[in-house]
Amino acid sequence: MLSGTEAFCMYLRLLGAKIGRHCSIRSIDPVANPELINIGDGVHLGDFCHIVPGFYSSKGFTGAEIKVQENTIIGSGSLLLPGSVLQGNVILGALSVAPEHSLLQRGGIYVGAQSLTMVKNTLLAEDERIEMMDPMYKKIVGNLSANLAITTMNVKSRYFHRIGVSGRGVLKMYEDIPSLPKHKIFGAGKSFPVIVRHSNSLSADDDARLDARGAAVRILSDDGEVPLLDLTLKSGKAFYARTIADFATWLVCGLPAREEHVKRAPHVRDAVWGSLRDTNSYTELHYYSNICRLLRFDEGKEMYAKFKLRPVDQDIPEESGQVVPRGILPPETGAIPRDESDTRPLLFLADDFRRRVEVPDGVRYVFQLQLREVPSDDATCDVALDCTRPWDEEEFPYIDIGEISIDNNLPAEETEKLEFNPFLRCQAVDVIPASSCKQSASIDHGRSLIYEICQRLRNGEPLPASWAAFLEQSDTKINLSGCPVAAVMHTRSDTADASETKVTLARTWHKALWATLCQPLLQTLVPYFVLGLVIFLPFRGLLAVTGATGMPLYWLLPVFWAVSGLASMATCAAAKWALVGVRGEGDAVHIWAPQVFLDTVWQAIRTATAEYFAELTCGSVLFAAWMRTMGSSVAVADGVYVDSMGALLNPEMVHLERGASVGHDALLFGHVYEGEAGKVKFGKVHVGEDGFVGSRAVAMPGVKVEDGGYLGALCLAMKEEIVRHKL
């Protein structure tokens, strides 16, 4: 009942927790080991979130301090585990989990339960990739970014792998993978939606040219919308450049210089020719990541990993389509023109892929991992990360961990919009960082920034000010006058004085006084006072009847309880209109505004009413009718089923059509706090005919469950997401 008030913050401080100023704590249930809770200024903890700094297991008690720094937002239903650190201005999405001893970086927006993923950083002025680069590394990446950006802007398309064909399907791990330690993503029996995009490396308009072939794999969250991990694979076991410096030199040096280089490094020549393929189908090739990633397993063990896709048909060898070398190196263009006698259509590989996807079994690949222990010294690590030399498969064999089944073609326009981001990572699968352009890891670390810069320019999206400055400081003259640039966002360093940081949730003294004294009284006394008044009249009537008739009191108690319960529901509905009024879609109210204070008072009345009677009516026509009296658009007479008080957080923002179903404890949020100017924003949740929202699922503002749409139990539909029909 003290939710959202300063009194609740004071209560937590009395228990031993460290709570900063101007915090909005809507839920922290249960309060366990409060001495291990450290919350900074201006933190917002959403409804139904949990902070668990300690728990018991077979290994005994596990506990560590949880730190939530200034201006951080914890989404509804999220969970913080022991040792997690959320730096300033972090946003942890609804139903997400901050793993044990995890570090959520400043300004990052994180989502995910099984695998926490940073999908974006709101404080790009502190881009970690640039910050850790030494001057030479920055110069090379800046020049590469500028050169490729110019080409991207000129052709309004990708530089490499320009034209592609894509399909959507499922990655299903095998039920038994004895050689693989327990992992949050690549674990036995797990299943994820995937998108696979095939393309040629340099040959955009002729599939018959001899070229390297690519397979980009996007692994998505359970709802199929949030990307968890992007992997870029290609034909050939090795790449021609070990470092970002080698790659930059290769691009600009010309064919004679390249040929001199491969004479000194024959394995690089093998990597170049080994990547070219002459094939009749993308689906009859083997694809390799070349680049190494860091896998973190559940037991804390870390290993280097490479990825591979191979056809399900084991009769298709690794050498399928391999090209016999025709000289020292291919032409300077990288791809060899088709033979004059070759009459295949220009884009026959794309056509073949679409046809194969449409057959009953679709396109199927075996997904493989190649694992290697992380070396103890830097020199050996650099050798292991060298992408020009494949790992010895006898020493580090490939492990079959699952299958990818593609059964749905993506339209050409969706394929064009796909943005694969090599820097997309999570706690379980991470990018290996580099600080020098001479390190083997520099090519993966550096290309991730180049990819994002070019993607933004290609799509006309605002370029962060720090990235624009990064490009303008390069040796290549690039004109960014026509490119939108995001506003510069200033943040303080961790060593700066806390008083220098602007607290988004800062409030005036009179609002603080209200939140400390008046609001707690309203949220605790008003609900039970109102409920007491509602019960009083029926109770007097009960006593009058028993006195007049002599009927035993216990025979009339059920009638009294039902009558008073219905009266409490009617009073709650009246209080909603009196205290809250009508919210409009798109409205925004400051979190410390009187409207929000009154809303929380009504929420307290609703909670007391639910505990007394209303919760027992969930799933009935009466409950749906009660929702309607409070402003919900509900087809009461058309089979609507609602089994959750969480559908009443913002009644007028809920629209349920004929046959819609909302499962037990599902949450339909008509409001969201994102930290922008301290405002709470409102949006409708729409469930179409025969739409389904599963138990404990969460739908954020603007979500639309289409007719027959299916949002499964414990699933999250992000803001303005469309949940489609489940086939």
Buried (B, 14 or more C-beta within 10 A) or exposed (E): BBBBBBBBBBBBEEEEBBBBBBBBBBBBEEBBBBEBBBBBBBBBBBBBBBBBBBEEEEEEEBBBBBBBBBBBBBBBBBBBBBBBBBBBBBBBBBBBBBBBEBBBBBBBBBBBBBBBBBBEBBBBBBBBBBEBBEEEBBBBBBBBBBBBBBEBBEEEEBBBBBBBBBBBBBBBBBEEBEEBBEBBBBBBEBEBBBBBBBBBBBBBEBBBBBBBBBBBBBBBBBBBBBBBBBBBBBBBBBBBBBBBBBBBBBBEEEEEEBEEBBEEBEBBBBBBBBBBBBBBBBBBBBBBBBBBBBBBBEEEEEBBBBBBBBBBEEEBEBEBBBBEBEEBBBEEEBBBEBEEEEEBEBBBBBBBBBEBBEEEEBBBBBBBBBBBEBBEEEEEBBEBBBBBBBBEEEEBEBBBBBBBBBBBBBEBEEBBEBBBBBBBBBBBBEBBBBBBBBBBBBBBBBBBBBBBBBBBBBEEBEBBBBBBBBBBEBEBEBEBEEBEBBEEBEBBEEEEEEEEBEBBBBBEEEBBEBBBEEBBEBBBEBBBEBBEEBBEEBBEBBEEBBEEEEEEEEEBEEEBBEBBBBBBBBBBBBBBBEBBEEBEEEBEBBBBBEBBBBBBBBBBBBBBBBEBBBEBBBBEEBBBBBBBBBBBBBBBEEBBBBBBBBBBBBBBBBBBBBBBBBBBBBBBBBBBBBBEEBBBBBBBBBBBBBBBBBBBBBBBBBBBBBBBBBBBBBBBBBBEBEBBEEE
